[in-house]
């Protein structure tokens, strides 16, 4: 049956995939934390600025 063979993994390839996955997790967590810290302030400036201008 074609396509059912399990490929052999090169250790360097496995390491590269692991590093890329780790980088993706770190960026996901980092940007999530940054959004929690800076997001409300940015939204106040963008949305809250319109409210102050109309008063």
C-alpha positions as CSV (number, residue, x, y, z in Angstrom):
1,X,0.0,0.0,0.0
2,X,1.5,3.3,-1.0
3,X,1.7,6.1,1.5
4,X,1.5,4.0,4.6
5,X,5.2,3.7,5.3
6,X,6.5,5.4,8.4
7,X,9.4,7.7,7.4
8,X,12.6,7.6,9.4
9,X,13.4,10.9,11.3
10,X,16.7,12.6,11.0
11,X,17.6,13.9,14.5
12,X,18.4,17.4,13.2
13,X,14.9,17.5,11.5
14,X,13.2,16.5,14.8
15,X,15.2,19.1,16.7
16,X,14.3,21.8,14.2
17,X,10.6,20.9,14.4
18,X,10.8,21.0,18.2
19,X,12.6,24.4,18.2
20,X,9.9,25.8,15.8
21,X,7.1,24.5,18.0
22,X,8.7,25.9,21.2
23,X,9.2,29.3,19.4
24,X,5.5,29.3,18.5
25,X,4.4,28.6,22.1
26,X,6.7,31.3,23.4
27,X,5.4,33.9,21.0
28,X,1.8,32.9,21.7
29,X,2.3,33.3,25.4
30,X,4.4,36.5,25.0
31,X,1.9,38.3,22.8
32,X,-1.0,37.2,25.0
33,X,0.8,38.7,28.0
34,X,1.6,41.9,26.1
35,X,-2.0,42.2,25.0
36,X,-3.2,41.9,28.6
37,X,-0.7,44.6,29.8
38,X,-1.0,47.1,27.0
39,X,-4.3,46.3,25.3
40,X,-6.6,48.2,27.7
41,X,-4.5,51.3,27.6
42,X,-4.4,51.2,23.8
43,X,-8.2,50.8,23.6
44,X,-8.6,53.7,26.0
45,X,-6.6,55.9,23.8
46,X,-8.3,54.8,20.6
47,X,-11.9,54.5,21.8
48,X,-11.8,56.7,24.9
49,X,-10.3,59.6,22.9
50,X,-13.5,59.8,20.9
51,X,-15.6,60.1,24.0
52,X,-13.6,62.9,25.4
53,X,-13.6,64.8,22.1
54,X,-17.5,64.7,22.0
55,X,-17.9,66.3,25.4
